[in-house]
Amino acid sequence: MAGRGSGRSVRAASGLKGYWAATRSPLVGVAVTLPLLLVYNVGLLVPGNDQMNAADLLTRIAPQFGGLKAVLIANAVLALTSLVLLIVVFRKGLFRGSWWLLMVLEGVVYGVVMAVGVRWILGQAHLLEVAQAAVQAGSQAAQGAAAAVAPAADAAAEAVQPATRVPLFQAIVLSAGAGYWEELVFRLFLVGLPVFAALRLGSKDRLARGLRVGVVGLLSIAASSAVFSLLHYAGGQEVPGAYSFWYRTLSGVFFSALFLSRGFAVASWTHFLYDVVVMSL
């Protein structure tokens, strides 16, 4: 009886209200984000497209247990898992085909809000002006002593210039990896799990629990966002800078708030769409 009742309630959930609730569901979140992981992992098998995401756990671990064969097996398992989960959520009415478009539109809106909002905040803190001044000063000094100041000028310029543009296919693969792995590690694991533990453990008093969840949530968001930003400097491919560090840290805060309010699916697809635009346009 319980199963039938829940089935009726699922089918009754339609329209924007149903979409809003469905995209917050953990099961739906896993189902509709696994395709991102598949795009990323299959893309890595394409010659010349082997740049792994720094948060990618699977591709780093699987080869240790069987090389390329282990990677192929892992991708096959992911493909089957993705297919099964998508069939389940569609057959049970937990997700509708038309909601893919809503999720994409929502992700685009959030991406624009984040880009404009973070840039405005950093502008209010005058970090953008500082970085631009550093570029100008470095450029002027470079005319007289290019060898001495070129590295500093390049680093400052990198902080305010858009990300290096890459071919669309490569941008999609890299963005899919970022949307899945970075949201999984930095939002689901480093924010979601501590907040969930704070909700479940400790005193049941409403005031104490609210305070506990608030403190744990803020600390988790701050720590995960800082680590998220620092991870982009891993491998020495980019020179650290104040503007780029704080831009990514505040972006991590935004993604954390998005994850807590809208769930893993929307956060992942927003991250994916934002990165595609930044890398390819």
C-alpha positions in Angstrom: 0.0 0.0 0.0 2.8 2.4 0.8 4.4 1.8 -2.5 1.1 2.4 -4.4 0.5 5.6 -2.4 4.0 6.9 -3.1 3.5 6.1 -6.8 0.4 8.2 -7.0 2.1 11.1 -5.3 5.0 10.9 -7.8 2.6 10.9 -10.8 0.7 13.8 -9.3 3.8 15.9 -9.1 3.9 17.7 -12.4 4.7 21.2 -13.8 7.1 23.5 -12.2 6.3 22.2 -8.7 7.1 18.6 -9.7 10.3 19.7 -11.5 11.5 21.7 -8.5 11.0 18.7 -6.2 12.4 16.1 -8.6 15.6 17.9 -9.2 16.3 18.0 -5.5 16.0 14.2 -5.3 19.3 12.4 -4.7 18.2 9.5 -7.0 17.3 11.9 -9.8 20.5 13.8 -9.2 22.7 10.7 -9.7 20.7 9.6 -12.7 20.8 12.9 -14.6 24.4 13.7 -13.9 25.9 10.3 -14.8 25.8 11.3 -18.4 28.2 14.1 -17.6 30.6 11.6 -16.2 30.2 9.4 -19.2 30.9 12.3 -21.6 34.0 13.1 -19.6 35.4 9.6 -19.4 34.7 8.6 -23.0 36.1 12.0 -24.1 39.4 11.2 -22.3 39.8 8.1 -24.6 39.9 10.4 -27.7 43.5 10.9 -28.8 44.9 14.3 -27.8 42.2 14.9 -25.2 43.8 13.4 -22.1 43.6 16.4 -19.7 42.0 15.0 -16.5 40.1 17.0 -14.0 42.1 17.4 -10.8 39.1 16.1 -8.7 38.7 13.0 -10.9 39.0 10.0 -8.6 37.9 7.2 -11.0 40.3 7.8 -13.9 43.2 8.1 -11.5 42.4 4.9 -9.6 41.1 2.5 -12.3 44.3 2.2 -14.3 46.2 1.0 -11.3 44.0 -2.2 -11.3 44.3 -3.0 -15.0 45.4 -0.1 -17.2 43.2 0.8 -20.2 41.1 -2.3 -19.8 40.1 -1.2 -16.3 39.1 2.3 -17.6 37.0 0.7 -20.3 35.3 -1.6 -17.9 34.5 1.3 -15.5 33.0 3.3 -18.4 30.9 0.3 -19.4 29.6 0.0 -15.8 28.8 3.7 -15.7 27.0 3.5 -19.0 24.8 0.6 -17.8 24.2 2.3 -14.5 23.3 5.5 -16.1 20.9 3.8 -18.5 19.2 1.8 -15.7 18.8 4.8 -13.4 17.4 6.9 -16.2 14.9 4.2 -17.1 13.9 3.9 -13.4 13.3 7.7 -12.9 11.4 8.0 -16.1 9.2 4.9 -15.6 8.4 5.9 -12.0 7.5 9.4 -13.1 10.4 10.9 -11.1 11.7 12.9 -14.0 10.2 14.0 -17.3 11.9 14.6 -20.7 10.8 18.2 -20.9 12.5 18.9 -17.6 15.9 18.6 -19.3 15.3 21.9 -21.0 14.1 23.5 -17.8 17.3 22.3 -16.0 19.5 23.7 -18.8 17.6 27.1 -18.8 17.9 27.2 -15.0 21.6 26.4 -15.2 22.2 29.2 -17.8 20.4 31.7 -15.5 22.4 30.7 -12.5 25.6 30.8 -14.5 25.0 34.4 -15.6 24.0 35.4 -12.0 27.1 33.9 -10.6 29.4 35.5 -13.2 27.9 39.0 -12.8 27.5 38.7 -9.0 31.1 37.4 -8.2 32.6 40.0 -10.5 30.6 42.8 -8.9 31.6 41.7 -5.4 35.3 41.6 -6.4 34.9 45.0 -8.0 33.5 46.3 -4.7 36.5 44.9 -3.0 38.7 46.7 -5.6 40.5 43.4 -6.5 39.8 43.8 -10.2 41.3 47.3 -10.2 44.4 46.1 -8.4 44.9 43.3 -10.8 44.4 45.6 -13.8 46.8 48.1 -12.3 49.3 45.4 -11.9 49.0 44.5 -15.6 49.5 48.1 -16.6 52.4 48.6 -14.3 54.0 45.4 -15.4 53.5 46.3 -19.1 55.2 49.7 -18.6 58.1 48.3 -16.7 58.5 45.6 -19.2 59.5 48.1 -21.8 62.6 48.9 -19.9 63.3 45.6 -18.2 61.3 42.9 -20.0 63.2 39.9 -18.7 62.8 41.0 -15.1 59.1 41.8 -15.0 57.6 39.6 -17.7 56.6 36.8 -15.4 54.8 39.2 -13.0 53.0 40.9 -15.9 51.9 37.6 -17.4 50.6 36.4 -14.0 48.6 39.6 -13.5 47.2 39.5 -17.0 46.1 36.0 -16.5 44.1 37.0 -13.4 41.9 39.4 -15.4 41.8 37.8 -18.8 39.2 35.2 -19.8 40.2 31.5 -19.6 42.1 30.2 -22.6 39.7 29.2 -25.3 39.7 25.5 -26.4 37.9 23.6 -29.2 34.3 23.0 -28.4 34.6 19.2 -28.1 37.4 19.6 -25.6 35.5 22.3 -23.7 32.5 20.0 -23.4 34.6 17.1 -22.1 36.6 19.2 -19.6 33.4 20.9 -18.5 31.5 17.6 -18.0 34.3 16.4 -15.8 34.3 19.6 -13.7 30.5 19.6 -13.5 30.4 16.1 -12.2 33.6 15.5 -10.2 34.0 19.0 -8.6 30.4 19.1 -7.5 30.6 15.5 -6.2 33.8 16.1 -4.2 33.5 19.8 -3.1 29.7 20.1 -2.7 28.2 16.7 -2.2 31.0 15.2 0.0 32.6 18.3 1.6 29.4 20.3 2.2 26.5 17.9 1.9 27.8 15.2 4.2 28.8 17.5 7.1 25.5 19.3 6.9 23.6 16.0 6.8 25.6 14.7 9.9 24.9 18.0 11.7 21.2 17.4 11.1 21.2 13.8 12.3 23.7 13.9 15.1 23.7 15.7 18.4 20.9 17.4 20.4 17.4 17.2 18.9 16.5 20.6 20.3 15.4 22.8 17.4 17.5 25.9 18.4 20.6 23.8 19.2 20.3 21.8 15.9 19.7 25.0 13.9 22.8 26.6 15.4 24.8 23.4 14.8 23.8 23.1 11.2 24.4 26.8 10.6 28.0 26.7 12.0 28.8 23.4 10.3 27.4 24.6 7.0 29.3 27.9 7.0 32.6 26.2 8.0 32.1 23.5 5.3 31.3 26.0 2.6 34.2 28.2 3.5 36.7 25.3 3.6 35.5 23.5 0.6 35.3 26.7 -1.5 38.9 27.6 -0.6 40.2 24.2 -1.4 38.1 24.2 -4.6 39.9 27.4 -5.7 43.4 26.2 -4.8 42.8 23.0 -6.7 42.8 25.0 -10.0 46.5 25.8 -9.4 47.5 22.1 -9.1 50.2 21.0 -11.5 51.6 24.5 -11.9 49.7 25.3 -15.1 48.5 28.6 -13.7 50.2 31.2 -11.6 48.2 31.9 -8.4 46.7 35.4 -8.2 44.5 37.2 -5.7 41.8 37.9 -8.2 41.6 34.4 -9.7 41.7 32.8 -6.2 38.9 34.9 -4.8 36.8 34.6 -8.0 36.9 30.8 -7.7 36.4 30.8 -4.0 33.3 33.0 -4.3 32.2 30.8 -7.2 32.6 27.8 -4.8 30.4 29.6 -2.3 27.8 30.1 -4.9 27.8 26.5 -6.1 27.6 25.4 -2.4 24.5 27.5 -1.9 23.0 26.3 -5.2 23.7 22.7 -4.1 22.0 23.1 -0.7 19.0 24.9 -2.2 18.5 23.1 -5.5 20.4 19.8 -5.2 23.2 18.0 -6.9 21.7 17.8 -10.4 21.2 21.6 -10.9 24.5 22.5 -9.4 26.4 20.0 -11.6 24.6 21.1 -14.8 25.1 24.8 -14.0 28.8 24.2 -13.4 29.0 22.2 -16.7 27.2 24.9 -18.8 29.1 27.8 -17.2 32.5 26.1 -17.9 31.5 25.3 -21.5 30.7 29.0 -22.2 33.9 30.2 -20.4 36.2 27.8 -22.2 34.7 28.0 -25.7 33.5 31.5 -26.3 
